[in-house]
């Protein structure tokens, strides 16, 4: 009877498991897009993320696109995933993409952050 109300566990893909096993994470926020729009642009070209508009989390907490980077300390392996958040609650996410450290550096530069590669 009580098992009816349990949430079904959603299995993670191998990419998600690998990304989440990496030791470091970093999060940045962008203007909100639907998950379908974001995935469509990323499928065409991963560098299209550079066209997304950065946003200050404290200025627009109500709705934003959260980008989470998962990476090794030496940036030899970098993964990222976008998650649409509204009122700090998740409302879907893209698949996890593997990128190179140069693209991560370029994305973070949009936020005024520089990493030494």
Biotite code that builds the C-alpha atoms (Angstrom):
import biotite.structure as struc

atoms = struc.array([
    struc.Atom([0.000, 0.000, 0.000], chain_id="A", res_id=1, res_name="UNK", atom_name="CA", element="C"),
    struc.Atom([2.697, 2.488, 0.964], chain_id="A", res_id=2, res_name="UNK", atom_name="CA", element="C"),
    struc.Atom([4.727, 1.597, -2.094], chain_id="A", res_id=3, res_name="UNK", atom_name="CA", element="C"),
    struc.Atom([2.160, 3.330, -4.296], chain_id="A", res_id=4, res_name="UNK", atom_name="CA", element="C"),
    struc.Atom([3.325, 6.766, -3.222], chain_id="A", res_id=5, res_name="UNK", atom_name="CA", element="C"),
    struc.Atom([7.057, 6.281, -3.669], chain_id="A", res_id=6, res_name="UNK", atom_name="CA", element="C"),
    struc.Atom([8.698, 8.151, -6.494], chain_id="A", res_id=7, res_name="UNK", atom_name="CA", element="C"),
    struc.Atom([10.042, 5.954, -9.224], chain_id="A", res_id=8, res_name="UNK", atom_name="CA", element="C"),
    struc.Atom([13.814, 6.077, -9.454], chain_id="A", res_id=9, res_name="UNK", atom_name="CA", element="C"),
    struc.Atom([15.007, 7.397, -12.765], chain_id="A", res_id=10, res_name="UNK", atom_name="CA", element="C"),
    struc.Atom([18.110, 5.604, -13.903], chain_id="A", res_id=11, res_name="UNK", atom_name="CA", element="C"),
    struc.Atom([21.050, 7.730, -14.912], chain_id="A", res_id=12, res_name="UNK", atom_name="CA", element="C"),
    struc.Atom([22.879, 7.374, -18.187], chain_id="A", res_id=13, res_name="UNK", atom_name="CA", element="C"),
    struc.Atom([26.497, 6.276, -18.290], chain_id="A", res_id=14, res_name="UNK", atom_name="CA", element="C"),
    struc.Atom([27.494, 9.838, -19.191], chain_id="A", res_id=15, res_name="UNK", atom_name="CA", element="C"),
    struc.Atom([25.713, 11.243, -16.128], chain_id="A", res_id=16, res_name="UNK", atom_name="CA", element="C"),
    struc.Atom([27.296, 8.638, -13.868], chain_id="A", res_id=17, res_name="UNK", atom_name="CA", element="C"),
    struc.Atom([30.764, 9.365, -15.235], chain_id="A", res_id=18, res_name="UNK", atom_name="CA", element="C"),
    struc.Atom([30.308, 13.141, -14.955], chain_id="A", res_id=19, res_name="UNK", atom_name="CA", element="C"),
    struc.Atom([29.019, 12.975, -11.394], chain_id="A", res_id=20, res_name="UNK", atom_name="CA", element="C"),
    struc.Atom([31.961, 10.788, -10.390], chain_id="A", res_id=21, res_name="UNK", atom_name="CA", element="C"),
    struc.Atom([34.430, 13.553, -11.235], chain_id="A", res_id=22, res_name="UNK", atom_name="CA", element="C"),
    struc.Atom([35.894, 15.399, -8.230], chain_id="A", res_id=23, res_name="UNK", atom_name="CA", element="C"),
    struc.Atom([35.138, 19.047, -9.105], chain_id="A", res_id=24, res_name="UNK", atom_name="CA", element="C"),
    struc.Atom([32.003, 21.008, -10.048], chain_id="A", res_id=25, res_name="UNK", atom_name="CA", element="C"),
    struc.Atom([31.272, 24.591, -10.996], chain_id="A", res_id=26, res_name="UNK", atom_name="CA", element="C"),
    struc.Atom([27.908, 26.229, -11.624], chain_id="A", res_id=27, res_name="UNK", atom_name="CA", element="C"),
    struc.Atom([26.942, 29.273, -13.686], chain_id="A", res_id=28, res_name="UNK", atom_name="CA", element="C"),
    struc.Atom([23.564, 30.646, -14.742], chain_id="A", res_id=29, res_name="UNK", atom_name="CA", element="C"),
    struc.Atom([22.127, 31.787, -18.065], chain_id="A", res_id=30, res_name="UNK", atom_name="CA", element="C"),
    struc.Atom([18.910, 33.469, -19.189], chain_id="A", res_id=31, res_name="UNK", atom_name="CA", element="C"),
    struc.Atom([16.146, 30.871, -19.289], chain_id="A", res_id=32, res_name="UNK", atom_name="CA", element="C"),
    struc.Atom([15.543, 28.797, -22.409], chain_id="A", res_id=33, res_name="UNK", atom_name="CA", element="C"),
    struc.Atom([13.352, 25.751, -22.673], chain_id="A", res_id=34, res_name="UNK", atom_name="CA", element="C"),
    struc.Atom([15.191, 22.456, -22.410], chain_id="A", res_id=35, res_name="UNK", atom_name="CA", element="C"),
    struc.Atom([14.166, 21.602, -25.989], chain_id="A", res_id=36, res_name="UNK", atom_name="CA", element="C"),
    struc.Atom([15.630, 24.875, -27.326], chain_id="A", res_id=37, res_name="UNK", atom_name="CA", element="C"),
    struc.Atom([18.858, 24.421, -25.406], chain_id="A", res_id=38, res_name="UNK", atom_name="CA", element="C"),
    struc.Atom([19.302, 20.808, -26.534], chain_id="A", res_id=39, res_name="UNK", atom_name="CA", element="C"),
    struc.Atom([18.521, 21.694, -30.138], chain_id="A", res_id=40, res_name="UNK", atom_name="CA", element="C"),
    struc.Atom([21.208, 24.379, -30.180], chain_id="A", res_id=41, res_name="UNK", atom_name="CA", element="C"),
    struc.Atom([23.738, 22.165, -28.409], chain_id="A", res_id=42, res_name="UNK", atom_name="CA", element="C"),
    struc.Atom([23.099, 19.248, -30.782], chain_id="A", res_id=43, res_name="UNK", atom_name="CA", element="C"),
    struc.Atom([23.862, 21.497, -33.761], chain_id="A", res_id=44, res_name="UNK", atom_name="CA", element="C"),
    struc.Atom([27.032, 22.949, -32.238], chain_id="A", res_id=45, res_name="UNK", atom_name="CA", element="C"),
    struc.Atom([28.344, 22.777, -28.684], chain_id="A", res_id=46, res_name="UNK", atom_name="CA", element="C"),
    struc.Atom([29.964, 26.184, -29.127], chain_id="A", res_id=47, res_name="UNK", atom_name="CA", element="C"),
    struc.Atom([26.473, 27.692, -29.451], chain_id="A", res_id=48, res_name="UNK", atom_name="CA", element="C"),
    struc.Atom([26.514, 27.868, -25.665], chain_id="A", res_id=49, res_name="UNK", atom_name="CA", element="C"),
    struc.Atom([28.669, 30.964, -26.146], chain_id="A", res_id=50, res_name="UNK", atom_name="CA", element="C"),
    struc.Atom([25.579, 32.684, -27.591], chain_id="A", res_id=51, res_name="UNK", atom_name="CA", element="C"),
    struc.Atom([23.559, 32.071, -24.398], chain_id="A", res_id=52, res_name="UNK", atom_name="CA", element="C"),
    struc.Atom([23.139, 35.194, -22.253], chain_id="A", res_id=53, res_name="UNK", atom_name="CA", element="C"),
    struc.Atom([24.784, 35.024, -18.829], chain_id="A", res_id=54, res_name="UNK", atom_name="CA", element="C"),
    struc.Atom([22.703, 36.128, -15.866], chain_id="A", res_id=55, res_name="UNK", atom_name="CA", element="C"),
    struc.Atom([23.416, 36.979, -12.266], chain_id="A", res_id=56, res_name="UNK", atom_name="CA", element="C"),
    struc.Atom([21.716, 34.434, -10.007], chain_id="A", res_id=57, res_name="UNK", atom_name="CA", element="C"),
    struc.Atom([20.928, 37.044, -7.369], chain_id="A", res_id=58, res_name="UNK", atom_name="CA", element="C"),
    struc.Atom([19.253, 39.315, -9.916], chain_id="A", res_id=59, res_name="UNK", atom_name="CA", element="C"),
    struc.Atom([16.909, 36.669, -11.388], chain_id="A", res_id=60, res_name="UNK", atom_name="CA", element="C"),
    struc.Atom([16.334, 33.860, -8.936], chain_id="A", res_id=61, res_name="UNK", atom_name="CA", element="C"),
    struc.Atom([12.832, 33.125, -10.193], chain_id="A", res_id=62, res_name="UNK", atom_name="CA", element="C"),
    struc.Atom([13.815, 31.410, -13.482], chain_id="A", res_id=63, res_name="UNK", atom_name="CA", element="C"),
    struc.Atom([17.188, 30.609, -15.026], chain_id="A", res_id=64, res_name="UNK", atom_name="CA", element="C"),
    struc.Atom([19.164, 27.973, -16.894], chain_id="A", res_id=65, res_name="UNK", atom_name="CA", element="C"),
    struc.Atom([21.758, 26.413, -14.591], chain_id="A", res_id=66, res_name="UNK", atom_name="CA", element="C"),
    struc.Atom([24.922, 25.092, -16.205], chain_id="A", res_id=67, res_name="UNK", atom_name="CA", element="C"),
    struc.Atom([26.839, 22.599, -14.081], chain_id="A", res_id=68, res_name="UNK", atom_name="CA", element="C"),
    struc.Atom([30.379, 21.650, -15.040], chain_id="A", res_id=69, res_name="UNK", atom_name="CA", element="C"),
    struc.Atom([31.875, 18.386, -13.793], chain_id="A", res_id=70, res_name="UNK", atom_name="CA", element="C"),
    struc.Atom([35.630, 18.157, -14.280], chain_id="A", res_id=71, res_name="UNK", atom_name="CA", element="C"),
    struc.Atom([38.980, 16.740, -13.264], chain_id="A", res_id=72, res_name="UNK", atom_name="CA", element="C"),
    struc.Atom([41.345, 19.016, -11.352], chain_id="A", res_id=73, res_name="UNK", atom_name="CA", element="C"),
    struc.Atom([43.647, 19.263, -14.374], chain_id="A", res_id=74, res_name="UNK", atom_name="CA", element="C"),
    struc.Atom([40.681, 19.833, -16.762], chain_id="A", res_id=75, res_name="UNK", atom_name="CA", element="C"),
    struc.Atom([41.616, 16.678, -18.692], chain_id="A", res_id=76, res_name="UNK", atom_name="CA", element="C"),
    struc.Atom([37.963, 15.614, -18.645], chain_id="A", res_id=77, res_name="UNK", atom_name="CA", element="C"),
    struc.Atom([35.086, 18.120, -18.627], chain_id="A", res_id=78, res_name="UNK", atom_name="CA", element="C"),
    struc.Atom([31.339, 17.461, -18.820], chain_id="A", res_id=79, res_name="UNK", atom_name="CA", element="C"),
    struc.Atom([28.437, 19.873, -18.552], chain_id="A", res_id=80, res_name="UNK", atom_name="CA", element="C"),
    struc.Atom([24.666, 19.782, -18.269], chain_id="A", res_id=81, res_name="UNK", atom_name="CA", element="C"),
    struc.Atom([21.949, 22.430, -18.330], chain_id="A", res_id=82, res_name="UNK", atom_name="CA", element="C"),
    struc.Atom([19.011, 22.401, -15.964], chain_id="A", res_id=83, res_name="UNK", atom_name="CA", element="C"),
    struc.Atom([16.001, 24.705, -16.124], chain_id="A", res_id=84, res_name="UNK", atom_name="CA", element="C"),
    struc.Atom([15.247, 26.031, -12.643], chain_id="A", res_id=85, res_name="UNK", atom_name="CA", element="C"),
    struc.Atom([12.227, 28.022, -11.501], chain_id="A", res_id=86, res_name="UNK", atom_name="CA", element="C"),
    struc.Atom([12.047, 29.264, -7.913], chain_id="A", res_id=87, res_name="UNK", atom_name="CA", element="C"),
    struc.Atom([15.166, 27.165, -7.229], chain_id="A", res_id=88, res_name="UNK", atom_name="CA", element="C"),
    struc.Atom([13.378, 23.930, -8.172], chain_id="A", res_id=89, res_name="UNK", atom_name="CA", element="C"),
    struc.Atom([14.447, 21.799, -11.144], chain_id="A", res_id=90, res_name="UNK", atom_name="CA", element="C"),
    struc.Atom([12.137, 21.642, -14.167], chain_id="A", res_id=91, res_name="UNK", atom_name="CA", element="C"),
    struc.Atom([14.042, 19.297, -16.470], chain_id="A", res_id=92, res_name="UNK", atom_name="CA", element="C"),
    struc.Atom([17.581, 19.046, -17.772], chain_id="A", res_id=93, res_name="UNK", atom_name="CA", element="C"),
    struc.Atom([19.506, 18.411, -20.957], chain_id="A", res_id=94, res_name="UNK", atom_name="CA", element="C"),
    struc.Atom([21.645, 15.389, -21.524], chain_id="A", res_id=95, res_name="UNK", atom_name="CA", element="C"),
    struc.Atom([25.232, 15.520, -20.322], chain_id="A", res_id=96, res_name="UNK", atom_name="CA", element="C"),
    struc.Atom([27.801, 16.673, -22.889], chain_id="A", res_id=97, res_name="UNK", atom_name="CA", element="C"),
    struc.Atom([31.549, 16.183, -22.911], chain_id="A", res_id=98, res_name="UNK", atom_name="CA", element="C"),
    struc.Atom([33.477, 19.298, -23.864], chain_id="A", res_id=99, res_name="UNK", atom_name="CA", element="C"),
    struc.Atom([37.108, 20.344, -23.984], chain_id="A", res_id=100, res_name="UNK", atom_name="CA", element="C"),
    struc.Atom([38.796, 22.625, -21.487], chain_id="A", res_id=101, res_name="UNK", atom_name="CA", element="C"),
    struc.Atom([39.030, 25.458, -24.020], chain_id="A", res_id=102, res_name="UNK", atom_name="CA", element="C"),
    struc.Atom([35.245, 25.661, -24.360], chain_id="A", res_id=103, res_name="UNK", atom_name="CA", element="C"),
    struc.Atom([34.880, 25.616, -20.578], chain_id="A", res_id=104, res_name="UNK", atom_name="CA", element="C"),
    struc.Atom([37.400, 28.450, -20.359], chain_id="A", res_id=105, res_name="UNK", atom_name="CA", element="C"),
    struc.Atom([35.495, 30.462, -22.979], chain_id="A", res_id=106, res_name="UNK", atom_name="CA", element="C"),
    struc.Atom([32.164, 29.949, -21.189], chain_id="A", res_id=107, res_name="UNK", atom_name="CA", element="C"),
    struc.Atom([33.583, 30.998, -17.830], chain_id="A", res_id=108, res_name="UNK", atom_name="CA", element="C"),
    struc.Atom([35.141, 34.108, -19.371], chain_id="A", res_id=109, res_name="UNK", atom_name="CA", element="C"),
    struc.Atom([31.629, 35.319, -20.120], chain_id="A", res_id=110, res_name="UNK", atom_name="CA", element="C"),
    struc.Atom([31.173, 35.460, -16.339], chain_id="A", res_id=111, res_name="UNK", atom_name="CA", element="C"),
    struc.Atom([34.478, 37.214, -15.712], chain_id="A", res_id=112, res_name="UNK", atom_name="CA", element="C"),
    struc.Atom([36.127, 34.034, -14.450], chain_id="A", res_id=113, res_name="UNK", atom_name="CA", element="C"),
    struc.Atom([39.440, 32.817, -15.797], chain_id="A", res_id=114, res_name="UNK", atom_name="CA", element="C"),
    struc.Atom([40.910, 29.355, -15.408], chain_id="A", res_id=115, res_name="UNK", atom_name="CA", element="C"),
    struc.Atom([44.559, 28.552, -15.988], chain_id="A", res_id=116, res_name="UNK", atom_name="CA", element="C"),
    struc.Atom([44.884, 25.811, -18.537], chain_id="A", res_id=117, res_name="UNK", atom_name="CA", element="C"),
])
